[in-house]
Amino acid sequence: MTENTLPSGIHLDELSSDVRPQDDLFRYVNGSWLDRTEIPEDKARWGSFHLVAEQAEQDVRAIIEESTDAEPGTETRKIGDLYASFMDTDAIEERGADAVAPQLALVDRVTGIPSFLSTAGSLEREGVSGVFGTYIEPDPGNPQRYVMFLVQGGLSLPDESYYRLDNFEKTRIAFRAYVAKLFSLAGVDDAEAQADRVVALETEIASHHWDNVRSRDAVATYNLMSWDAAVQLTGVDLAPWRDAVAPGKAGVIEEVDVNQPSFFEGLGTLLVEGRLEDWKAWLRLQVIRSSAPFLSQAFVDANFAFYGTEMTGVPVNRERWKRGVSLVEAALGE
């Protein structure tokens, strides 16, 4: 090797001798690594970037654990305390479902659709999924300003196809069993019937959803209108939701971009007093589902069995410390 020659970045000993590069370049370059590497039990995929992420996770864990000894009341100590609370499994097991009892009590007190929308809006501020999605971004038609976007929602499965295609029948059966399990663990009365209500309602909600392809159409999903026009489109007074999710901001939300207008029209036909018990059952699920990863082990196992194993094929949940690191990064990452 001459002084000005750099070594190649390609490890020639990793090239596969079982396939020609012109037949399968990926297998030729990566064949040896693929043959000897197994995907870890707590992962759905694996590669060099995941190896880097694993090391970074270890490093972040060390920083977080050091934070548990910081001065009480400091920003650093908040990091340590959040992690320590997640790792305190004895206290979590002792509380069981008590942590979600106040939110479930709010759902029990719902008396009508306006009350439901108000309760759903207030729970959204606590991390519970809502009837539809919202986010704020620059207006595509006028990037000099921000605007609120209203997006179809209300589904616990990834998209509308899961509720109608025959190849997802097994997933639908597993979903119904999962809902009943969560209700039973949380002490919800008549868990089986409540689960039936949820599945039936979400199936109807899904029938009004746009599919993934149409929802990616930037032109079709740009539907700027006044707040009053969006309410008229839905056919239901959304003020109780707005006032709960954004207290004191009624005059600020003057225009919205409704991504899927026909969804909101369809949603309005379901937000009726005759379906109130269905909506209350649905909101109970959202409350429990949003907290399931942080409750006692029975909830964690039931939640992972569906969203981890059934939905992604991952057989084993990540170690608790890894989940604790992810929680801290998500909640206090800045």
N, C-alpha and C positions, 0 to 999 in steps of 0.2 A: 504494500500500500504506500503510495507516495504521500508526501507531507500535505498536499492540498486535496487529497481524496478522502471523502467522508464515507463511513461504513453505511451499507444499505439498511433501511428500516424494515426490510422484509426478512423474516426468519425462514430461511429456505428449508430448515428441518421440519417446519410445520406444514409444508405443502403436502397434499395428499398424493400418493402414488397409485391410487385406485381409480382416478378419474382424470380425463384430459381437460385442460383448461378451456378448450373450445367447446366442450360438451356442457360443462357446469363450472363456471369460473368461481362461484361462491364456494362450492364444495371443494374445489381444487385448492383454494387458498386457505379455507378454514376446516377442512376435513379432519385433520388430526385433533384439533381442539374440540370439534363437535363430538368425536368418537370417545374422548376421555372425560368430557365435562358433563356433569349432571346438574339439572336445575334444582336449587335448594327447595326443600319442602314448603317453605313459606313464600315462595316466589312463583309468579306466573311466567316470568321470562328471566333470562340471565345473559350477561355479556360483560365486556370490559368496563363499560360505563357503570354497571351495577357494582362491580368490584371497587371502583373509585368511590361510589356513593356509600358503600359499606364502611370504608375507612373513614370517610367524612362523618358518618353517623357515630362511629366510635369516638371521634375527636369532639364532636358536639356533646356527646354524653358526658365526657370528662368535664367540659366547661359547665354544663348544667349541674352536675353533682357538686362541683366546687361552689356553686351559687347557693346551695342549701346552708352554707355556713356564713353567708354574708350578713351584714347588719340588718336587723328586722326593720321593715318599712321601706327599704330601698328598692329601686327598680331591679337590681340584681337578685335580691331575696325573693321577689315575686316569681322569678323564673324558677328558683329552687323550690319554693313552696308549692307551685303548681305541679311540678314533677313529683315531689314527695307525696302530695295528696293522691296523685294517680297511682303511685307505687304502694300506697297503704291499703293493701288488699283486705286486711282484717276489718278496717273501718268500713270499706266499701261493701263487704259481705254482710256486715252487721246491719247496714242501712237497707240493703235489698232494693225494693222498688220505692222506698220512701222518698227518694230524691225527686221522682216525677209526680208524686201524689199531689202537690199543689197545682201543677199544670193540668193534671187530669181533672182536678176539682173545678178548674175554670171551664173546662169543656162540659162537665156535668151541669154547670149553671147556665149554659147557652139556652135561650128561650125562643129564638127565631133567627131568620137569616141575617138581619142586621146585627144581632148579637153574635152570631157565628162569625161574620166577617170581621167584626171588631176584635173578637177573641183570637181569630187566626192571625190578624195583623199584629196584635201585641205579642203573640208567641213567635212570630217571625223575628222580632227584635231579640229573641232569646235563642235563635238558631234553629227553630222548627220550620220545616218546609211548608210553603204556602200553597194556596190554590193555583196561583200562577206565578211566574218568575218576574223579577224586575232587576234592572241594572241601569247605570247611568254612564253614558259615553258621549263623545262629540256627535252632534247631529250630522249624519251623512250628507244632508242637503245644505248644511250651513256649519262647517267644522269650527267656526269661531265661537260656538256656544255648545253647552251641554244640554242633553235632553234625557228624560226617563224613557226607557223601553219597557213595554209590557210583553211578556213572552208566555206561550202556552206552558202549562205545568200540571200538577196534580197527580202525577204518576209515580209509583214506587219502583217500577221496572224501567229499564233504560229508555225505551221508546214505544210508540204505539204498536209496532209490529209484534211485540211480545204478547199482546192481548188478542191477536187475531190469526196469526199464522199457525198452521198445524204443527210445524216443527218445534214450536215453543210450548206445546201442551204440557210436557213434563215440567217445564219451568213454572207454568201457571199453577199446576197442582202443588208444587213445592212452595210457591209463594203463598198460596192459601193456607197451607199447613204452618208456614212461618208466622203469618199474621195471627193465627189462632194460638200458637205457642207464646208469642209475645203478650197477647191479651191475657192468657192464662197466668203467665209469670207475674204480670202486673196486677193481678186480682180483678180484672175487668169482668163484670157479670156476663154470663152467657157468651163466653168467648167464641164458641163455634159459630153462633148466629151473627155475632158482630163481624167475624172474619168474612162471612158470606156477604154481608152488606158492603164491606170494603171492596172486595173483589168485583162485585156487580157494579158498584159506582165507578171504580177506576176503569172498568171495561167500557162503560158509557163515555167517560171522559176521553179515553183513548180514541173513541170513534170520531171525535171532533178534532183530533190532532192532525197537523200536517206531517207528512213523512219527512225523513231526514233530507232527501234530495230537495224537496220544495222549500224546506226551512233554510237551506243554504243559498237560496236565490236572493241576492242582495236587492234586486228590484222589487220582487214580489213582497218581501218582508219590510219594505220601507213604506209605512203608512202613517204619516204624520197627521195628527188631528188634535183638536182641543180636548181637554179633560172631559168636558161635558159631552162631546161627541163620542168619546170612548165609553162613557157611561150609557149613553143612548144606544150605542152598538150592542153592549152587553145586555141591556134591558133590565139591569139591576143597579140600584143605588150603591156605588162603591165607596161612598164617603166614609162609612164606618171603618172600612179597611184602611183607607188613606189616612184617616185621623189617628188610627191606632199605630200604624207602621211608621208614620212620620208626623208625630204630634206637633201642632202649631205651624205646619207647613202647607196648609190648604191653599193659600194664595200663591205659593211658589210653583206648585205643579199645575201649570196652565196648559202645557202641551205635552203630549206623549206620542211615542212611536209604537203603534200596535203591530207587532211582528206578524201575527197570524189572525187577522180579523175574524175569519169564520170560526176559529176556536172560541173566541170570546162570545160570539153569537150563540154557539152551542152551549157554552158554559152557563149562559143566562137561563137556558131552558132547564138546567139542572139545579140552579140555585133557587129553589122554590120551597115553600114551607112543607109541602108534602114529602120532601126528601130530607128533612132536617135530621132525622135520626141516622140516616145514611151518612150525612156529612159529619155528624158528631162522632160516629164510629171511625170515619176516615181521619178526623183530626186526632182522635186518641192514638191511632197508629202512628201518625207523624210525630206526636209527642214522645212516644216510647221508642220509636225507631231512631230518632235523633240522639237519644241518650243511651241507647243500648250498648255501644262500645265502652261506656264509662260506668255502667252499673255492675251488679254482681256477676259472678262467673257464668251463671245460667243464662243471663241475657247476652253476655259476650259470646258464648258458645253458639246460642241460637242464631244470633246475628251473623256470625262468621260462617256458620254452616250453610246459610243461604247466600249471602253476598260474597263470601269468599270461595267456598267449595262449589256450591251449585252454579254460581254465575261465572266464576273465573277458573274453576278447576284447581284451585290451590288447596292442598289437603290439610295444611297445618298453619295456624295463625302465627304471626310474628311474635318473637319474645316480647314480654311485657315492657322491658326497658326500651325497646325499639318503638313501640307504640307510644310510650311516654315521651320520647324524644320528638316524635312526629307531632304530638299534641302541643308540646311547648313551642316548637317551631311555627305551628299554625297559629297559635293564640298570641304568642309573644315574640314572634320572629324578628321584629324590628328592634 
